[in-house]
Amino acid sequence: MSRSICIIVPCYNEAKRLNASAFCRFAAEHPRVHFVMVNDGSRDDTLDVINQLSRQIACPMSVIDLPVNQGKAEAVRQGMQEGFTFAPDYVGYWDADLA
């Protein structure tokens, strides 16, 4: 039985470090994953990179844009709130650098 998974990715000034191709490869291999990307008030092009990724990726992706930086914990919390609305079997988070 295949399980649904939601992965929250908090992002702050990650435009140059966000590995879009790695996310796309992972999504192609795991279509039951739903990513929730949270832009945490970034001052660089992170939101643009995330929006572009959401158009390329092979699995569902939600984008949350927090206009003011609120910190990693708050970005994860808001992402989790969004993620739970999809009623996944599992919810977790990754750092934007895939740590």
N, C-alpha and C positions, 0 to 999 in steps of 0.2 A: 504494500500500500504506500503510495506516495504522499508525503506530508507537505503542507504549505509552510513556508518560512518567510518571515519578514525581517529584513536586516536594515537597521537604522545606521546612517552614516553622517555624523556631524562634521561640518566643513567650515573652517575659518581660514581665509586667505590660502586656499589650496589650489588655486588656478594652475600653478606651475608644477605641483606635485601630484595632482589627481591623475591616476593612470587609467584613462578612459578605456584603452584597449584591454586591460586586465578585467575591468568590470564587464565589458562586452563579451569577452571569452567566457567568463564565469557564468554570465546570464545565458549564453547559448547552451551551456552544458547543464544548467539548472533552471529550467523554465518555470518551476513552481516557486521561485524566490521572488519576492516583491521588495524592492529597495525603496527606502524613504530617505532621500537626501535632504539634509537640513543645512541651509546656508545660514550661518550664525553671524550675520552682520559683517560679512567680509568687505574689505576695502579694495580688493583686487577684482579680477574677472571671474571669480569662483562661480557666481550665479550663472553667468553666460556659459561656462564650461559644463555645469550641471544640466542646464536646459538643453544644451547641444547633446549631451550624453543621453538624456531622456528620449530624444528623438531617434537615437541610434540603437539603443539597447533592445535585446530580444525578449526581455521579461518586463513585467509591470514595474513602473517607477513613479513615485510621487515626489514632488519637490515642495519643500517648505522654505519660505524666505523670511527669516527674522531680520527686520530692518536694522536692529541695533544688536551688537554683540552682547550675548547674555551668558556666555560661558558654556563649556562642553556639557556639563551636567544638565543645564536647562535645555540645550539643543537636543540631547539624548531624550530627556523627559518629553519634550514636545513631539519628537519623532515617534516615541513609544505610544503616545496618545493617538497619533495618527495611525500607526501600525496596527494597534489593537482593533481599530474600526474594521479591518479586513478579516478579523476572526481567524488568524493563522494558528497553526498547531504550535509553532515556536516563534519567538521574537528574540533578537539579540542585536548587538551593534558591532560595527567595525570602525576603526579609525580610517580616515580618508586615504592613508598610505597603505591600507590593507593589513594593518597590524592586528 
